[in-house]
């Protein structure tokens, strides 16, 4: 079983640190838009901009960070990115206390947090590959996936209660402190990290910025997986603000039901992530890409048929549960394949390129879906997103594409 496999004390510290920051982020889920509405009295356009523009700017900031992450020891980078997110988030309660909080500050914090998250994920992904054996990567990624979904299931309801009891910036404080605790946890990891082998010239050359994308687009398996993931993630995330407007404003769902509709299905993430290793062992990785990759997208259209009352609540929960079970099974398999098929000297840049592309796609599709909903209606925009996502399995790789180019784990930097 995934839960019984021992991966060592060093991985344990990395996992514990990830869990602390994940649960802190779960508590602070949606905190910035909520503060924009409750404290700054922002309108729909400003809230949409906060959801799309901040992360998009963060993705742009992360582009030049990728080579910087690549050619440095990963453990200090992970700690630095945690501290950067702590510092950025901590400015919000300070500004709130002195009456200085502004919408521009929220945008800036959103951008910095997004950029730091991309760099953190790139460095921690590369660090993970150095910490655990190759045959344990899927187990490790499944544990991260399980932690992520459990934090989303538990965090937002508790965060909502905390905001109601202690005020609008309470969860931001918790989120900021979680990054600080995560950084302290990473410092507990012992052992000498192998220094990246790169010349000064290779570290600063302009082409280093694009090497991650070149690797992805040149690899027969990673390229279709990347394009598929960009569209799937973007279209799923684009439905969130649309569904919020539909459920809360048009169908009259109380906030606690809205929170419940998204929190409970996240427990499905524990199911999918724990099944990942067994499913790969029985059916193979390519079956997961093709079958589970298709199953995670066929349910989204169901959100267009949500109605008021208990039936509507159950519909949302059933759709979200089906999506999350399949996503949580698919994601660790994808993450493991990506690590196995990326040479060490390109890991950070490849993971950064992947995150940047996905974040940019999410920002663009959220903005387009918002515009469509404004011109038509949220239900129409949900229908369009649900229909478009049904075409994404056409981008999934064929058997010969995922079996080509076996990983060259020992290849040195050219």
KENUDREN-432828 format. One line per 3 residues: their letters; for each residue z, y, x of C-alpha. Coordinates in steps of 0.05 Angstrom, whole numbers. Each point is the difference from the previous one (the first is absolute). Layout:
! KENUDREN-432828
a	Z:Y:X | ... .
***
This chain:
! KENUDREN-432828
xxx	0:0:0 | -14:71:22 | 72:21:-9 .
xxx	28:-55:47 | -46:9:59 | 36:33:59 .
xxx	-39:53:37 | 54:23:49 | 50:56:7 .
xxx	-51:52:23 | -42:-10:-63 | 64:2:-40 .
xxx	15:70:24 | -71:23:-15 | 2:-30:-69 .
xxx	69:29:-15 | -24:69:22 | -61:-6:-43 .
xxx	43:-21:-60 | 46:60:8 | -58:50:0 .
xxx	-36:-38:-55 | 60:3:-47 | 10:73:18 .
xxx	-72:14:-18 | 10:-41:-64 | 58:45:-19 .
xxx	-43:61:15 | -62:-27:-34 | -35:58:-36 .
xxx	54:49:22 | -47:55:25 | -41:6:-65 .
xxx	65:-3:-39 | 30:57:41 | -64:39:-9 .
xxx	6:-6:-75 | 76:7:-9 | 15:52:54 .
xxx	-65:38:12 | -28:-8:-72 | -67:-23:28 .
xxx	-57:-14:-48 | -45:-62:-4 | -50:28:50 .
xxx	54:12:53 | 32:-68:-11 | -69:-34:8 .
xxx	-12:41:63 | 67:-23:28 | -19:-73:-13 .
xxx	-70:7:30 | -3:58:49 | 64:-14:40 .
xxx	-18:-72:17 | -73:19:13 | 22:53:51 .
xxx	49:-51:29 | -58:-48:10 | -39:54:38 .
xxx	61:14:44 | 5:-74:15 | -71:-4:29 .
xxx	17:30:68 | 67:-36:0 | -33:-69:3 .
xxx	-18:1:75 | 67:31:15 | 34:-60:-34 .
xxx	-47:-50:32 | 13:18:72 | 76:4:-4 .
xxx	56:-51:-8 | 6:-13:-74 | 75:-3:-8 .
xxx	11:74:19 | -58:20:-45 | 32:-37:-59 .
xxx	66:36:12 | -35:68:8 | -37:-8:-66 .
xxx	64:-18:-36 | 34:61:29 | -59:44:-19 .
xxx	4:-24:-72 | 75:11:0 | -8:72:26 .
xxx	-56:16:-50 | 37:-28:-61 | 66:33:21 .
xxx	-31:69:-5 | -5:-7:-76 | 75:-4:-18 .
xxx	14:55:51 | -52:46:-30 | 23:-18:-70 .
xxx	72:17:17 | -20:69:25 | -50:14:-55 .
xxx	-60:-1:47 | -37:-60:-27 | -74:11:-13 .
xxx	-60:-40:-21 | -33:12:68 | 60:-33:33 .
xxx	-7:-61:-45 | -73:-5:20 | 18:5:73 .
xxx	54:-52:-5 | -47:-46:-37 | -53:8:54 .
xxx	49:-12:58 | 30:-60:-34 | -69:-30:-13 .
xxx	-23:10:72 | 65:-28:28 | -5:-61:-47 .
xxx	-70:-16:25 | 21:5:73 | 64:-40:-15 .
xxx	-39:-56:-34 | -50:-2:58 | 54:-3:53 .
xxx	44:-49:-38 | -59:-46:-15 | -17:-3:74 .
xxx	73:-9:18 | 7:-57:-50 | -57:-37:33 .
xxx	38:4:66 | 66:-21:-30 | -19:-64:-37 .
xxx	-42:-60:16 | -72:-1:-28 | 16:-57:-48 .
xxx	59:40:-29 | -40:63:-16 | -13:-20:-72 .
xxx	73:-16:-12 | 20:68:30 | -51:38:-41 .
xxx	22:-37:-63 | 72:22:12 | -21:73:7 .
xxx	-41:-6:-64 | 58:-31:-37 | 47:56:23 .
xxx	-50:53:-20 | -7:-25:-71 | 75:-12:-10 .
xxx	14:71:23 | -49:27:-51 | 32:-43:-54 .
xxx	71:24:15 | -9:69:30 | -33:43:-55 .
xxx	49:-19:-56 | 59:14:45 | -34:64:25 .
xxx	-11:24:-71 | 74:-12:-16 | 21:36:63 .
xxx	-43:60:-16 | 30:3:-70 | 71:-2:28 .
xxx	-4:40:65 | -61:44:-4 | -75:1:18 .
xxx	5:-4:76 | 50:-58:2 | -52:-54:13 .
xxx	-35:43:53 | 65:1:39 | 5:-76:-7 .
xxx	-72:-8:22 | 11:45:61 | 62:-38:21 .
xxx	-35:-66:-6 | -50:21:53 | 56:20:46 .
xxx	34:-68:-10 | -66:-35:11 | -9:36:66 .
xxx	70:-21:22 | -16:-72:-19 | -63:-1:42 .
xxx	40:24:60 | 41:-64:-5 | -61:-42:17 .
xxx	7:-24:71 | -51:-27:49 | -52:32:45 .
xxx	-63:20:-37 | -65:-10:38 | -30:67:17 .
xxx	-71:12:-28 | -53:-8:53 | -45:60:-4 .
xxx	-26:52:49 | 14:73:-12 | -74:11:-11 .
xxx	-4:-53:-55 | 61:29:-34 | -28:69:-8 .
xxx	-74:-12:-10 | -27:25:-67 | -30:-68:-17 .
xxx	69:-30:-2 | 11:33:-67 | -55:-42:-31 .
xxx	11:-67:34 | 42:-26:-57 | -54:13:-51 .
xxx	-53:-29:47 | 40:-64:5 | 9:-5:-76 .
xxx	-72:16:-17 | -27:-46:55 | 41:-60:-20 .
xxx	-34:-45:-52 | 65:-17:-35 | 40:64:6 .
xxx	-57:45:-24 | -6:-28:-71 | 76:-8:-5 .
xxx	9:73:19 | -51:27:-49 | 28:-43:-55 .
xxx	71:21:15 | -18:74:0 | -29:-4:-70 .
xxx	52:-46:-29 | 59:40:26 | -33:66:-21 .
xxx	-16:-22:-70 | 68:-32:-13 | 37:62:26 .
xxx	-46:46:-40 | 27:-31:-64 | 73:19:14 .
xxx	-2:75:-18 | -47:-16:-58 | 48:-52:-27 .
xxx	59:48:8 | -35:52:-44 | -22:-53:-51 .
xxx	68:-33:-6 | 47:59:5 | -40:55:-33 .
xxx	-49:-32:-48 | 35:-64:-21 | 71:28:2 .
xxx	32:-53:45 | 70:21:22 | 8:8:76 .
xxx	44:-62:6 | -53:-44:-32 | -53:30:46 .
xxx	43:-16:61 | 15:-70:-27 | -74:-13:-11 .
xxx	-13:7:75 | 65:-24:31 | 6:-69:-33 .
xxx	-71:-24:18 | 14:16:73 | 44:-62:1 .
xxx	-66:-37:-2 | -9:23:71 | 55:-48:20 .
xxx	-39:-57:-32 | -67:14:32 | 26:15:70 .
xxx	41:-65:2 | -61:-40:-23 | -46:28:54 .
xxx	13:-51:55 | -3:-59:-47 | -64:23:-33 .
xxx	-35:11:67 | 23:-68:24 | -27:-34:-62 .
xxx	-63:39:-17 | -18:38:63 | -3:74:16 .
xxx	-71:11:-25 | 21:-28:-69 | 54:53:-3 .
xxx	-49:55:17 | -50:-22:-52 | 43:-26:-57 .
xxx	64:40:5 | -41:61:21 | -37:-6:-66 .
xxx	62:-16:-42 | 36:64:22 | -54:45:-30 .
xxx	-19:-31:-67 | 64:23:-36 | -4:75:10 .
xxx	-46:11:-60 | 58:-23:-44 | 34:68:11 .
xxx	-54:33:-41 | 25:-37:-62 | 73:20:3 .
xxx	29:19:-68 | 67:32:-20 | 64:-39:-7 .
xxx	24:-67:26 | -70:-30:0 | -25:55:46 .
xxx	60:-7:46 | -11:-75:5 | -75:10:13 .
xxx	13:47:59 | 52:-47:29 | -45:-62:-7 .
xxx	-59:36:32 | 42:27:57 | 33:-68:11 .
xxx	-67:-36:5 | -27:52:49 | 63:0:44 .
xxx	6:-76:6 | -71:-5:25 | 5:62:44 .
xxx	64:-25:33 | -33:-67:15 | -64:31:26 .
xxx	30:56:42 | 38:-40:53 | -60:-46:10 .
xxx	-44:61:10 | 50:32:48 | 5:-63:41 .
xxx	-76:-9:4 | -6:73:22 | 51:-10:56 .
xxx	-31:-66:23 | -70:29:3 | 16:64:36 .
xxx	7:1:76 | 66:27:26 | -32:62:32 .
xxx	-28:21:-68 | 58:-18:-46 | 31:68:-12 .
xxx	-67:35:-9 | -26:-54:-47 | 63:1:-43 .
xxx	-2:76:0 | -73:1:-20 | 14:-49:-56 .
xxx	59:41:-27 | -38:66:6 | -61:-28:-37 .
xxx	43:-29:-55 | 42:63:-7 | -63:43:-3 .
xxx	-30:-45:-53 | 63:3:-42 | 2:76:4 .
xxx	-73:8:-19 | 3:-50:-58 | 65:30:-27 .
xxx	-34:68:0 | -63:-25:-33 | 39:-40:-53 .
xxx	41:62:-15 | -63:42:-9 | -30:-53:-46 .
xxx	64:-4:-41 | 1:76:-6 | -72:2:-25 .
xxx	8:-61:-46 | 68:-34:-8 | 48:-42:41 .
xxx	-20:-62:-40 | -73:11:16 | 15:9:74 .
xxx	42:-64:-1 | -58:-37:-32 | -49:25:53 .
xxx	48:-20:57 | 10:-68:-32 | -75:-12:-5 .
xxx	-15:25:70 | 52:-45:32 | -33:-61:-31 .
xxx	-59:11:49 | 44:-1:63 | 0:-77:9 .
xxx	-74:8:19 | 25:31:65 | 45:-59:19 .
xxx	-24:-39:61 | -38:-65:-1 | 27:-63:33 .
xxx	-44:9:61 | 23:72:10 | 74:-17:3 .
xxx	-11:-60:46 | -41:38:51 | 29:36:61 .
xxx	64:-40:10 | 55:45:28 | -2:14:74 .
xxx	74:12:10 | -2:2:75 | -59:46:8 .
xxx	15:58:46 | -20:72:-9 | -72:11:20 .
***
